[in-house]
C-alpha cells in the first residue's frame, strides 16, 4: 500500500501537469537526493568516488545530452565523444587565458562552444536523416579528434599534445587539479548534474519538448501543422551539444585530471550511446540507470572474482566487460527495447495496483 494513489485528486490543469503528480514519486526522489548529498559523502571512500559515483554522474549527463537529440528529437548522432572534447578543450583554454575565472563559469561557457560546433555539424539534418545523418556526425567525430591532435594552440603548445588540469580554487577550496579532494569534486559534479537535469526535465516537458517529439514521430506532419523544422532540429543540436560539452568539461576537470585527444575518440561516443540505449531513449531516468549499469559492470567483474579468491587479469576484465555490454544491448533490444526506464515504469504500475490482482 506504499504506492497507493487513491485520494490524490487533481483540481486544476497545473496540478495535473505537475512535475510530481503522484506524491510517492516526490518522496522517492527525496530519498535518492538524501543518499546522494548525505549518506554517500559520509560513507564513501576515495575509490568509490573515483570508480563509481563521479563517473556515473558524468556519463549520465553526457547520455542525457545525447538522449535529448536522439530520444526526444529523433536525430541520430555518433559524435558525442568529440563534442565532449570540444567542451573539455574550451574549458581548458578559458582557465588558461583567464586564470581568475570561476571554474563554474568556465564550465558553463565551454558548453556554448560545444553547442556552436554541434549546430554547425547539425546543419546536414535539414537535408538528410537516419543513417546518413549518423554518418555526418561520425565525420564530425573524426574531424574534431584530428583537430585536437594537430592544433597545438588548444594545448598551449604542450610537447605531449595533452591538457593537464591545474589546481583551481573556489572560495578557498581546491575543486580541480592534483590537490583536489574526491569528495569536493563529487559535490561539484553532483550540483552541476542536478541543475542540468532539472533544466532538461523542464525543457522536455514544455513546448520545446513537444516540438521535438513531433519532429521525432513524423517530421512531415509536424511541418504541415506549422512547426519550423530548421529551428526544431538545430535547437535540439544546440541543447544536446551544450549538455554534452558541460559533461566533457566535468569529465576532464573533475575526474580525469588530464586528457589526450584519443580520449574523445569513437569508443567514448559508443559508450555514451550504449548508456542511452540500455537506459531507454526518450527518458531522463534511463540515463542514470544505464550509467549505473555500464560504470558498475567492470567494477563488479573485477571485485567479485577477487572476493571469492579468483584472480582475473586486467585484459580479461576488459574483454568480459565488452562481451557483457554487447550481450546486454542485444538482450534489451529483444526483451525490452525501451530500456531500463520501461522496467521501472512497469514496476511502478504494479506497485500502484498492489495487492490487488492485475
C-alpha positions as CSV (number, residue, x, y, z in Angstrom):
1,X,0.0,0.0,0.0
2,X,3.0,2.3,0.0
3,X,2.4,3.4,-3.6
4,X,-1.4,3.9,-3.3
5,X,-2.5,7.0,-5.3
6,X,-6.2,6.9,-4.3
7,X,-7.4,10.2,-2.9
8,X,-4.7,12.3,-4.7
9,X,-7.3,14.4,-6.6
10,X,-6.3,16.9,-9.2
11,X,-8.5,20.1,-9.2
12,X,-6.6,22.1,-11.8
13,X,-4.6,21.7,-15.0
14,X,-1.4,22.9,-13.2
15,X,-1.8,20.1,-10.6
16,X,-2.4,17.6,-13.3
17,X,0.7,18.6,-15.2
18,X,2.9,19.0,-12.1
19,X,6.4,17.6,-12.1
20,X,5.3,15.0,-9.5
21,X,1.6,14.4,-9.9
22,X,2.0,11.3,-7.6
23,X,3.2,12.2,-4.1
24,X,5.2,9.0,-3.7
25,X,7.4,10.0,-6.7
26,X,8.5,13.1,-4.9
27,X,9.2,11.0,-1.7
28,X,11.3,8.6,-3.8
29,X,13.3,11.5,-5.3
30,X,13.8,12.9,-1.8
31,X,15.3,9.6,-0.6
32,X,17.6,9.5,-3.6
33,X,18.8,13.0,-3.0
34,X,19.3,12.2,0.7
35,X,21.6,9.4,-0.2
36,X,23.4,11.5,-2.8
37,X,24.0,14.5,-0.6
38,X,24.3,13.0,2.9
39,X,24.7,9.2,3.0
40,X,27.3,8.7,0.3
41,X,29.6,11.6,1.5
42,X,29.5,10.1,5.0
43,X,30.3,6.5,3.9
44,X,32.0,6.5,0.5
45,X,35.8,6.1,0.1
46,X,38.0,7.7,-2.5
47,X,37.8,4.6,-4.6
48,X,34.0,4.7,-4.6
49,X,34.1,8.4,-5.7
50,X,36.6,7.9,-8.5
51,X,35.4,4.5,-9.7
52,X,31.6,4.8,-9.3
53,X,30.0,8.0,-8.1
54,X,31.7,10.6,-10.2
55,X,31.8,8.7,-13.5
56,X,28.2,7.7,-13.1
57,X,27.1,11.3,-12.8
58,X,29.3,12.5,-15.7
59,X,28.3,9.7,-18.0
60,X,24.6,10.2,-17.1
61,X,24.9,13.9,-18.1
62,X,26.6,13.0,-21.4
63,X,23.9,10.4,-22.1
64,X,21.2,13.0,-21.2
65,X,22.6,15.3,-23.8
66,X,22.6,12.6,-26.5
67,X,19.1,11.4,-25.4
68,X,17.7,14.9,-26.0
69,X,19.0,14.8,-29.5
70,X,18.2,11.1,-30.3
71,X,15.5,10.1,-27.9
72,X,13.4,13.3,-27.9
73,X,14.2,14.9,-31.3
74,X,14.9,11.7,-33.3
75,X,18.2,12.9,-34.7
76,X,21.0,10.3,-34.8
77,X,24.5,11.2,-33.6
78,X,27.7,9.2,-33.4
79,X,29.9,12.2,-32.4
80,X,29.1,12.6,-28.7
81,X,32.7,11.9,-27.7
82,X,34.1,14.6,-29.9
83,X,31.5,17.2,-28.7
84,X,32.6,16.3,-25.1
85,X,36.2,17.0,-26.3
86,X,35.1,20.5,-27.5
87,X,33.8,21.3,-24.1
88,X,36.9,20.0,-22.3
89,X,39.3,21.9,-24.6
90,X,37.2,25.0,-24.5
91,X,37.2,25.0,-20.7
92,X,41.0,24.4,-20.6
93,X,41.6,27.4,-22.9
94,X,39.3,29.6,-20.8
95,X,41.0,28.8,-17.5
96,X,44.4,29.3,-19.2
97,X,43.5,32.6,-20.8
98,X,41.6,33.9,-17.7
99,X,43.2,32.3,-14.6
100,X,40.9,34.3,-12.3
101,X,37.7,33.0,-13.9
102,X,35.5,30.9,-11.7
103,X,35.6,27.3,-12.7
104,X,31.8,27.0,-12.7
105,X,31.6,30.0,-15.1
106,X,34.3,28.4,-17.3
107,X,32.4,25.1,-17.5
108,X,29.1,26.9,-18.3
109,X,30.8,28.9,-21.1
110,X,32.5,25.9,-22.5
111,X,29.1,24.4,-23.2
112,X,28.4,27.2,-25.6
113,X,31.5,26.4,-27.7
114,X,30.3,22.8,-27.9
115,X,26.8,23.9,-28.8
116,X,28.1,26.1,-31.6
117,X,30.1,23.2,-33.1
118,X,27.1,20.9,-32.6
119,X,24.8,23.3,-34.6
120,X,27.4,23.6,-37.3
121,X,27.5,19.8,-37.8
122,X,23.8,19.6,-37.3
123,X,23.1,21.6,-40.4
124,X,23.1,18.4,-42.6
125,X,20.0,17.3,-40.6
126,X,18.0,19.8,-42.6
127,X,18.6,17.8,-45.7
128,X,19.3,14.2,-44.5
129,X,18.2,12.0,-41.7
130,X,18.6,8.5,-40.3
131,X,21.7,6.6,-41.4
132,X,23.0,9.4,-43.5
133,X,22.9,11.8,-40.6
134,X,24.7,9.3,-38.4
135,X,27.5,9.2,-41.0
136,X,27.7,13.0,-41.0
137,X,28.1,13.1,-37.2
138,X,30.6,10.3,-37.4
139,X,32.6,12.5,-39.8
140,X,32.4,15.3,-37.2
141,X,33.9,12.8,-34.7
142,X,36.9,12.0,-36.8
143,X,37.5,15.6,-37.8
144,X,37.3,17.0,-34.3
145,X,39.6,14.4,-32.8
146,X,42.1,15.2,-35.6
147,X,41.8,18.9,-34.8
148,X,42.5,18.2,-31.1
149,X,45.7,16.4,-32.2
150,X,47.0,18.9,-34.7
151,X,46.0,22.3,-33.4
152,X,48.7,22.8,-30.8
153,X,47.2,26.1,-29.6
154,X,44.4,24.1,-27.9
155,X,47.0,22.6,-25.6
156,X,49.1,25.7,-25.1
157,X,51.8,24.2,-27.3
158,X,52.3,21.4,-24.9
159,X,55.0,19.0,-26.2
160,X,52.9,16.0,-25.1
161,X,49.8,17.4,-27.0
162,X,47.8,16.8,-23.9
163,X,45.9,19.0,-21.4
164,X,46.8,18.9,-17.8
165,X,44.3,20.4,-15.3
166,X,46.0,22.8,-12.8
167,X,44.9,23.3,-9.2
168,X,41.8,25.5,-9.3
169,X,40.3,27.1,-6.2
170,X,36.8,28.3,-5.5
171,X,36.1,30.2,-2.3
172,X,39.4,29.0,-0.8
173,X,38.7,25.3,-1.6
174,X,40.6,23.3,-4.3
175,X,38.0,21.9,-6.6
176,X,40.1,20.7,-9.5
177,X,43.7,19.6,-10.1
178,X,46.1,17.2,-8.4
179,X,45.4,18.6,-4.9
180,X,41.6,18.4,-5.1
181,X,39.8,16.0,-2.7
182,X,37.5,13.4,-4.2
183,X,34.6,14.5,-2.0
184,X,34.9,18.1,-3.2
185,X,34.9,17.0,-6.8
186,X,31.9,14.8,-6.2
187,X,29.8,17.6,-4.7
188,X,30.8,19.9,-7.5
189,X,29.7,17.4,-10.2
190,X,26.6,16.4,-8.3
191,X,25.3,20.0,-8.1
192,X,26.0,20.7,-11.8
193,X,24.3,17.4,-12.8
194,X,21.3,18.1,-10.7
195,X,21.0,21.6,-12.1
196,X,21.3,20.4,-15.7
197,X,18.9,17.5,-15.1
198,X,16.3,19.9,-13.7
199,X,16.6,22.2,-16.7
200,X,16.4,19.3,-19.1
201,X,13.2,18.0,-17.5
202,X,11.5,21.4,-17.7
203,X,12.6,21.8,-21.4
204,X,11.4,18.3,-22.5
205,X,8.1,18.7,-20.6
206,X,7.4,22.1,-22.2
207,X,6.6,23.5,-25.6
208,X,10.1,22.9,-27.0
209,X,10.0,19.3,-25.9
210,X,6.6,18.7,-27.5
211,X,8.0,20.2,-30.8
212,X,11.0,17.8,-30.6
213,X,8.7,14.8,-30.1
214,X,6.5,15.8,-33.0
215,X,9.6,16.0,-35.3
216,X,10.8,12.7,-34.0
217,X,7.5,10.9,-34.6
218,X,6.6,12.4,-38.0
219,X,8.6,15.4,-39.3
220,X,6.4,15.8,-42.4
221,X,3.2,16.0,-40.3
222,X,4.9,18.4,-37.9
223,X,5.9,20.7,-40.8
224,X,2.3,20.6,-42.1
225,X,0.9,21.9,-38.8
226,X,3.3,24.8,-38.8
227,X,6.4,23.6,-37.0
228,X,9.7,25.1,-38.3
229,X,11.8,22.0,-38.8
230,X,15.0,24.0,-39.1
231,X,14.5,25.7,-35.7
232,X,13.4,22.5,-34.1
233,X,16.3,20.4,-35.3
234,X,19.0,23.0,-34.7
235,X,17.6,23.8,-31.3
236,X,17.9,20.1,-30.4
237,X,21.5,20.0,-31.6
238,X,22.2,23.2,-29.6
239,X,20.8,22.0,-26.3
240,X,22.2,18.5,-26.7
241,X,25.7,19.7,-27.6
242,X,25.7,22.2,-24.7
243,X,24.9,19.5,-22.2
244,X,27.5,17.2,-23.7
245,X,30.1,20.0,-23.7
246,X,29.5,20.6,-20.0
247,X,29.8,16.8,-19.4
248,X,33.1,16.9,-21.3
249,X,34.5,19.7,-19.2
250,X,33.5,17.8,-16.0
251,X,34.9,14.6,-17.5
252,X,38.4,16.1,-17.6
253,X,38.5,18.8,-14.9
254,X,36.6,16.9,-12.1
255,X,37.5,13.3,-12.9
256,X,40.4,12.5,-15.3
257,X,42.6,15.5,-14.4
258,X,44.4,15.2,-17.8
259,X,43.4,14.2,-21.3
260,X,44.8,13.5,-24.8
261,X,42.9,13.8,-28.0
262,X,42.4,10.0,-28.2
263,X,40.4,10.1,-25.0
264,X,37.5,11.5,-27.0
265,X,37.7,9.0,-29.8
266,X,34.8,6.8,-31.1
267,X,34.8,4.3,-28.2
268,X,33.7,7.2,-25.9
269,X,30.8,8.1,-28.3
270,X,29.7,4.4,-28.4
271,X,29.9,4.1,-24.6
272,X,27.5,7.1,-24.2
273,X,25.3,5.7,-26.9
274,X,25.1,2.3,-25.1
275,X,24.2,4.0,-21.9
276,X,21.3,5.9,-23.6
277,X,20.1,2.7,-25.3
278,X,20.2,0.5,-22.3
279,X,18.7,3.1,-20.1
280,X,16.0,3.9,-22.5
281,X,15.7,6.5,-25.3
282,X,13.3,9.4,-24.6
283,X,13.7,9.0,-20.8
284,X,15.5,11.2,-18.3
285,X,15.7,8.5,-15.6
286,X,17.0,6.0,-18.1
287,X,20.3,7.9,-18.5
288,X,21.1,7.3,-14.8
289,X,20.0,3.7,-14.8
290,X,22.1,3.0,-17.9
291,X,25.2,4.8,-16.5
292,X,25.0,2.9,-13.2
293,X,24.9,-0.4,-15.0
294,X,27.7,0.4,-17.5
295,X,30.0,2.0,-14.9
296,X,29.4,-0.6,-12.2
297,X,29.8,-3.6,-14.5
298,X,33.6,-3.6,-14.8
299,X,33.9,-2.9,-11.1
300,X,31.7,-5.9,-10.3
301,X,33.6,-8.1,-12.8
302,X,36.9,-7.1,-11.2
303,X,35.9,-7.3,-7.5
304,X,33.5,-10.2,-7.3
305,X,36.0,-12.9,-8.5
306,X,38.7,-11.4,-6.2
307,X,36.3,-11.7,-3.3
308,X,36.0,-15.4,-3.8
309,X,39.7,-16.0,-4.5
310,X,39.8,-15.9,-8.3
311,X,42.4,-13.8,-10.0
312,X,41.5,-12.2,-13.3
313,X,43.9,-10.2,-15.4
314,X,43.0,-6.6,-16.4
315,X,42.9,-7.6,-20.1
316,X,40.4,-10.4,-19.2
317,X,38.3,-7.9,-17.2
318,X,38.2,-5.6,-20.3
319,X,37.2,-8.5,-22.6
320,X,34.5,-9.7,-20.2
321,X,33.2,-6.1,-19.8
322,X,33.0,-5.7,-23.6
323,X,31.2,-9.0,-24.1
324,X,28.8,-8.2,-21.2
325,X,27.8,-4.8,-22.7
326,X,27.2,-6.4,-26.1
327,X,25.1,-9.1,-24.6
328,X,23.1,-6.6,-22.6
329,X,22.4,-4.4,-25.6
330,X,21.2,-7.4,-27.6
331,X,19.1,-8.6,-24.7
332,X,17.4,-5.3,-24.1
333,X,16.7,-4.8,-27.8
334,X,15.0,-8.2,-27.8
335,X,13.2,-8.2,-24.4
336,X,12.6,-4.5,-23.8
337,X,13.7,-2.0,-26.5
338,X,12.5,0.9,-24.2
339,X,15.3,0.0,-21.8
340,X,15.6,0.1,-18.0
341,X,13.3,3.1,-17.7
342,X,10.5,0.9,-19.0
343,X,11.2,-1.7,-16.4
344,X,10.8,0.9,-13.7
345,X,7.5,2.1,-15.3
346,X,6.2,-1.5,-15.2
347,X,7.2,-1.9,-11.6
348,X,5.6,1.4,-10.7
349,X,2.3,0.4,-12.3
350,X,2.3,-2.9,-10.4
351,X,3.1,-1.1,-7.1
352,X,0.1,1.2,-7.7
353,X,-2.2,-1.8,-8.1
354,X,-0.7,-4.0,-5.4
355,X,-2.0,-6.0,-3.6
356,X,-5.0,-6.4,-5.9
357,X,-4.8,-8.7,-9.0
358,X,-3.6,-7.2,-12.3
